[in-house]
Amino acid sequence: MASKDFIQSNKDKFIEELLDLLRIPSVSADPKFKEDVLRAADYVKSSLEKAGADKVEICSTPGYPVVYGEKIIDPALPTVLVYGHYDVQPADPYELWDSAPFDPVIRKTELHPDGAIFARGSADDKGQFFMHVKAFEAMMAADELVCNVKFMIEGEEEVGSDNLENYIKENKEKLKADVVLISDTSMLSLDTPSVTVGLRGLAYMQVEVTGPNRDLHSGSYGGAVANPINILCNIISQLQDENRKITIPGFYDKVEELSEAYRKKLNEAPFDLQDYKKKLNIEEVEGEAGYSTIERTGIRPTLDVNGIWGGYIGEGAKTVLPSKAYAKISMRLVPNQNHHEISELFQKHFESLAPKSVKVKVTPHHGGKPAVVPTSSVGYKAAEEAILEVFGKKAIPTREGGSVPITSLFQEELGLDPILLGFGLDTDAIHSPNEHFGVKNYLLGIETIVQFFKSFRKLSEK
């Protein structure tokens, strides 16, 4: 039986196995889910073993483990290293989900008439890395595995992959490969397939503003003592100017100004602004002046408040002047920006904006470097060929606004440019309530990955 026939005849099983993985709430950011994260690692290990991988092991780190497995059919053949992550974002706020985030359901939607799997992690990244496991299984069953393959599936991507750098440095020989294949990005659409060639970096901060030594009665003290929430909002408002340009001194010093020709080519990607606004139910877009929406989300750095809290937020009214206020702030970075440098610049600027009536504390969380990969490599051409074979259309190279910190790490430590072969859509609501992943995307992804192996073997021999 050919691999394509095997995929077709086993599609229901492949879907059910993914649903079982999605039922595990492997939230790496919250310690209360620790046992569930470890349970997800066990599930990945078992799945690789059942698919036919050798030397499958759970490799401990100071944090959550890396699951490794391989199949070396001939050391002389090309080797594909597959990367993915089994941890997921927190599902909060639960009340905004139409169904329980860890009780996956399949529903038909306008964009997914064949159905979409609604669950946390369905698109980011369980559904996408699991495509590789199932593609491997299909190739093994059909005796069509034409390249060696190694799997490295980690459990800390959503909290910055802090322990992955040491793991890679300590296992360079073990991870040696000819190409890295990652499915943790999106494509423009099933009608307009694309391959991501650029990702932004990340600097993530938490800030704390402290005023009086306890919560105060706002009638007795309001207007006389600094309100940390008011101060925090005022500082945040000063982090960008009226043109939505970030005001942190030195922030743009290393940002590459791309040519008009490059920007023009970037904007040739199919994009309907009215449809974009309609799907988000917004009247107008907003961003740095002088750039299109495509440019704002792909080639320009940003600063966003991801969460803000303090004071009384319960039912009814409580006239309190809070002692503390907090915010989580992230900055997406572009090539040449270093997240450590940007974190230091942010801290210095934030502290300079605080009046003497409060104390501020800035805590850097995780970060990652931006990455751009060439379109001239054998790996990219194999991805292009695989998409053309399965989708019947040539892929468009795109830059994506998200961050996959491991990308630059592979470039620096293993000397490999990862191929970002994602099958999600921008509308999949990753990191948000009602995250979902199209059933058709999942199955086409499995088929395309099989074709990638064939194309990569053929092009490598040339």
C-alpha positions in Angstrom: 0.0 0.0 0.0 1.4 3.4 -1.0 1.8 6.0 1.8 -1.0 8.2 0.3 -3.4 5.3 0.4 -2.2 4.5 3.9 -3.0 8.0 5.1 -6.4 7.9 3.5 -7.4 4.6 5.0 -6.1 5.6 8.4 -7.3 9.2 8.6 -9.9 8.5 11.2 -7.3 6.8 13.4 -4.8 9.7 12.9 -7.5 12.2 13.9 -8.5 10.2 17.0 -4.9 9.9 18.1 -4.4 13.6 17.9 -7.6 14.2 19.9 -6.1 12.0 22.6 -3.0 14.1 22.7 -5.1 17.3 22.8 -7.0 16.0 25.9 -3.7 16.3 27.9 -3.5 19.9 29.4 0.2 20.3 28.9 0.5 23.9 30.0 4.1 24.6 30.6 3.6 28.1 32.1 1.6 26.9 35.1 3.2 24.5 37.6 -0.2 23.0 38.5 -0.1 21.2 35.1 3.4 19.7 35.7 2.2 16.1 35.7 0.1 16.7 32.6 3.1 18.1 30.7 5.1 15.0 31.6 2.1 12.8 30.6 2.2 14.5 27.2 5.9 13.7 26.8 5.1 10.0 27.5 2.4 10.1 24.9 4.8 11.5 22.3 7.3 8.8 23.2 4.7 6.1 22.8 3.5 7.5 19.5 7.1 7.6 18.0 7.7 4.0 19.2 4.4 2.8 17.6 5.3 4.6 14.4 8.5 2.7 14.1 11.2 5.0 15.5 14.3 3.7 17.2 16.2 4.9 20.3 13.2 6.7 21.6 13.9 8.4 24.9 12.7 11.1 27.2 15.7 13.3 27.8 15.6 15.2 31.1 16.5 18.9 31.3 16.4 21.3 34.3 12.8 21.9 33.1 10.5 19.8 31.0 12.0 17.0 29.0 12.9 16.6 25.3 11.5 13.6 23.5 14.0 12.1 21.0 13.7 9.3 18.5 15.3 8.4 15.2 15.2 6.0 12.2 18.6 5.7 10.4 18.0 3.6 7.3 21.4 4.4 5.8 24.0 6.7 7.2 24.9 7.7 3.7 21.5 9.1 3.0 20.3 12.7 3.9 18.9 13.1 7.4 15.9 15.2 8.3 15.7 16.6 11.9 12.1 17.2 12.9 11.4 19.8 15.6 8.1 20.5 17.5 6.7 21.1 20.9 4.2 19.3 23.0 3.5 22.1 25.5 0.7 24.6 25.0 -0.4 28.0 26.1 -2.7 28.5 29.1 -6.3 28.2 28.1 -7.5 31.3 30.1 -10.0 32.8 29.9 -12.0 29.6 30.0 -15.4 31.3 29.8 -14.7 32.6 26.3 -14.3 29.1 24.8 -17.4 27.7 23.0 -16.3 24.2 24.2 -13.9 23.0 26.8 -10.3 23.7 25.7 -9.0 20.3 26.6 -12.1 18.4 25.4 -11.5 18.6 21.7 -14.5 18.8 19.3 -14.7 18.9 15.5 -17.0 21.5 14.1 -17.6 22.8 10.5 -16.9 26.4 9.9 -17.0 28.8 6.9 -13.2 28.4 6.4 -13.2 24.7 7.3 -16.2 23.0 5.6 -14.5 19.7 6.2 -14.3 20.4 9.9 -11.8 22.0 12.3 -10.5 20.6 15.6 -11.3 23.0 18.4 -8.8 22.6 21.4 -5.9 24.3 23.0 -2.8 23.2 21.1 -4.6 21.9 18.1 -2.7 24.3 15.7 0.1 25.3 18.1 1.8 22.9 18.0 0.4 19.5 18.8 -1.6 19.1 15.6 1.3 20.4 13.5 4.2 18.3 15.0 1.9 15.3 15.1 1.6 15.5 11.3 5.3 14.5 11.2 4.8 11.5 13.4 1.9 10.3 11.2 3.8 11.0 8.0 6.7 8.9 9.4 4.3 6.2 10.3 2.8 6.2 6.8 6.3 6.1 5.2 7.3 3.2 7.4 4.1 1.3 6.7 4.5 1.8 2.9 8.3 1.2 2.9 8.7 4.7 1.5 11.1 6.2 4.0 13.8 7.6 1.7 15.7 9.7 4.2 17.0 9.2 7.7 14.9 11.0 10.3 15.4 12.3 13.8 12.7 13.8 16.1 13.3 16.4 18.8 10.0 17.3 20.4 10.4 19.7 23.4 8.1 20.8 26.3 9.1 24.4 27.0 8.6 26.4 23.7 5.7 28.3 25.2 7.9 29.5 28.1 11.0 30.4 26.0 12.8 27.1 25.5 15.3 28.1 28.2 16.8 24.7 28.5 17.0 23.8 24.8 20.2 25.6 24.0 22.2 23.5 26.4 20.5 20.4 25.2 21.5 21.1 21.6 25.1 22.1 22.5 25.5 18.9 24.5 24.0 16.7 21.7 25.4 18.2 18.5 26.5 14.8 17.1 23.3 13.2 18.0 21.3 15.9 16.3 23.5 16.1 13.2 21.3 16.4 10.1 21.1 17.9 6.7 18.0 19.9 7.2 15.6 20.9 10.0 11.9 20.7 9.4 9.5 22.7 11.6 5.7 23.0 11.4 4.9 25.7 13.9 3.8 28.5 11.5 0.9 29.2 9.2 0.3 29.5 5.5 -1.7 32.1 3.7 -4.6 29.7 2.8 -5.2 26.3 1.3 -5.8 28.0 -2.0 -2.6 30.1 -1.6 0.0 27.9 0.0 3.1 29.6 1.4 6.3 28.8 3.3 7.5 31.1 6.1 11.1 32.5 5.5 11.2 35.0 8.3 10.2 35.1 12.0 10.4 37.9 14.5 12.2 37.6 17.8 10.7 38.3 21.3 11.5 40.2 24.5 8.9 39.6 27.2 8.8 41.7 30.4 6.7 41.9 33.5 6.5 45.3 35.3 5.4 46.0 38.8 4.4 49.5 40.2 4.2 49.9 44.0 2.7 53.0 45.7 1.6 53.0 49.3 2.5 50.1 51.6 -1.2 48.8 51.6 -4.4 49.3 49.8 -6.1 52.6 50.8 -9.6 54.0 51.0 -9.9 56.1 47.8 -12.1 58.6 49.5 -9.6 59.3 52.3 -6.4 59.1 50.2 -7.5 59.6 46.5 -5.9 62.7 45.0 -3.2 62.8 47.7 -1.3 59.6 47.2 -0.2 58.1 43.9 -2.4 55.4 42.4 -0.2 52.7 40.9 -2.7 51.8 38.3 -3.0 55.4 37.1 0.8 55.7 37.0 1.2 52.4 35.2 -1.3 53.4 32.5 0.5 56.7 32.1 3.9 55.1 31.7 2.5 52.6 29.1 1.0 55.4 27.1 4.4 57.0 26.8 6.0 53.8 25.3 4.7 54.7 21.9 4.1 58.0 20.2 1.1 59.2 18.1 2.5 57.4 15.0 2.7 54.1 17.0 6.5 54.3 17.0 8.2 52.9 20.0 9.8 55.6 22.1 12.5 53.6 23.9 15.9 55.3 23.2 18.1 53.1 21.0 15.2 50.6 20.2 15.5 51.1 16.4 19.3 51.5 16.2 19.8 48.0 14.6 16.6 47.6 12.7 17.3 47.0 9.1 15.5 49.4 6.7 14.4 47.1 3.8 14.5 48.4 0.2 11.4 49.6 -1.5 11.7 46.7 -4.0 11.7 44.2 -1.2 8.7 45.8 0.5 6.8 45.9 -2.8 7.4 42.2 -3.4 6.3 41.5 0.2 3.0 43.3 -0.4 2.3 41.2 -3.5 1.1 38.4 -1.3 -2.7 38.0 -1.5 -4.2 40.1 1.2 -7.7 41.6 1.4 -7.8 44.4 4.1 -11.6 44.6 4.1 -11.9 40.9 4.7 -9.2 41.1 7.4 -11.1 43.7 9.3 -14.4 41.9 8.8 -13.0 38.6 10.3 -11.8 40.5 13.3 -14.9 42.6 13.6 -13.0 45.9 13.7 -13.6 49.2 11.9 -10.0 50.0 11.2 -6.5 48.7 11.6 -3.8 50.4 13.6 0.0 50.3 13.6 3.2 52.1 12.8 2.6 54.9 10.3 4.0 54.5 6.9 3.7 50.7 6.7 1.1 48.3 5.4 -0.5 45.6 7.6 1.6 42.9 6.0 4.8 44.9 6.8 3.6 45.8 10.3 3.2 42.1 11.2 6.2 40.8 9.3 9.2 43.2 9.1 8.6 45.8 11.8 9.2 45.5 15.6 6.2 46.0 18.0 5.4 46.6 21.6 2.2 45.3 23.1 0.6 45.0 26.6 -0.4 41.3 27.0 -2.0 41.7 30.4 -2.6 44.3 33.1 -4.1 44.0 36.6 -4.3 45.5 40.0 -6.8 46.7 42.6 -10.3 45.3 43.0 -11.8 43.4 40.1 -14.5 41.4 41.8 -18.2 41.8 41.6 -19.8 45.1 42.5 -17.8 48.2 43.8 -15.0 48.6 46.2 -13.5 52.1 46.5 -9.9 51.1 46.9 -6.6 52.9 46.0 -4.4 49.8 45.3 -0.9 49.3 46.6 0.3 47.6 43.5 -0.3 47.4 39.7 1.2 45.0 37.2 1.5 44.5 33.5 3.0 42.0 31.1 4.6 43.6 28.0 6.1 41.9 24.9 8.1 43.3 22.1 8.4 41.5 18.8 11.9 42.0 17.3 13.3 42.0 13.7 16.7 40.8 12.4 19.7 42.4 14.1 17.8 43.2 17.3 19.0 41.3 20.3 16.4 40.5 22.9 18.9 40.9 25.8 19.9 44.4 24.6 16.2 45.3 24.0 15.3 44.1 27.5 17.9 46.3 29.1 16.8 49.3 27.0 13.2 48.7 28.0 14.0 48.5 31.7 16.1 51.6 31.7 13.4 53.6 29.9 10.5 52.3 31.9 12.3 53.2 35.2 13.1 56.7 33.9 9.4 57.3 33.2 8.3 56.5 36.8 7.7 59.4 39.2 9.2 59.4 42.7 5.8 58.7 44.2 6.1 55.1 43.2 8.6 52.3 43.0 8.9 50.1 39.9 10.3 46.7 39.3 11.0 45.3 35.8 11.5 41.5 35.4 12.6 40.1 32.0 11.0 36.8 31.2 11.8 34.7 28.1 13.0 36.0 24.8 14.3 34.8 21.4 16.2 36.0 18.4 14.6 36.8 15.0 15.5 34.7 12.0 15.4 34.8 8.2 16.1 31.7 6.1 17.2 31.7 2.5 15.0 30.5 -0.4 17.9 29.1 -2.3 18.6 26.1 -0.2 17.8 22.5 -1.1 15.4 22.3 1.8 13.4 25.2 0.7 13.2 23.9 -2.9 12.1 20.6 -1.6 9.3 22.3 0.4 8.3 24.2 -2.7 8.3 21.0 -4.8 6.3 19.1 -2.2 3.6 21.9 -1.9 3.4 22.1 -5.7 2.9 18.3 -5.9 0.1 18.2 -3.2 -1.6 21.5 -3.6 -1.0 22.0 -7.3 0.3 25.5 -6.7 3.7 27.1 -6.2 4.3 28.3 -2.6 4.7 32.0 -1.8 7.6 32.9 0.6 6.3 35.0 3.5 7.5 36.6 6.7 5.5 35.8 9.8 5.0 38.0 12.9 5.3 35.2 15.5 8.5 33.9 17.2 10.0 30.4 17.2 13.2 31.0 19.2 14.6 27.6 18.2 15.0 28.8 14.6 18.0 31.0 15.2 19.4 28.4 17.6 19.5 25.8 14.9 21.3 28.3 12.6 23.9 29.2 15.2 24.6 25.8 16.9 23.9 23.2 14.1 24.6 25.4 11.0 21.2 24.5 9.6 18.5 26.8 8.1 15.2 25.4 9.3 12.4 24.9 6.8 9.3 26.5 8.3 6.6 24.3 6.7 3.5 25.3 8.5 -0.1 24.3 7.7 -2.1 26.5 10.1 -4.0 29.6 9.2 -3.9 33.1 10.7 -7.5 32.6 11.7 -6.8 29.5 13.8 -6.9 31.6 17.0 -3.7 30.3 18.5 -3.0 31.6 22.0 -6.7 32.6 22.1 -10.0 31.0 23.1 -11.4 28.7 20.5 -8.1 27.7 19.0 -8.6 25.3 16.1 -6.9 23.4 13.3 -8.5 22.3 10.1 -8.9 18.6 9.5 -8.1 19.1 5.9 -5.0 21.1 6.8 -3.9 18.3 9.1 -4.3 15.5 6.5 -2.8 17.6 3.7 0.1 18.4 5.9 0.8 14.7 6.5 0.7 14.1 2.8 3.0 17.1 2.0 5.6 16.0 4.6 5.8 12.6 2.9 6.4 14.4 -0.4 9.0 16.6 1.2 11.1 13.6 2.1 11.0 12.3 -1.4 11.8 15.7 -2.9 14.6 16.3 -0.4 16.2 13.0 -1.2 16.0 13.6 -5.0 17.3 17.2 -4.8 20.1 16.3 -2.4 21.4 13.6 -4.9 21.5 16.2 -7.6 
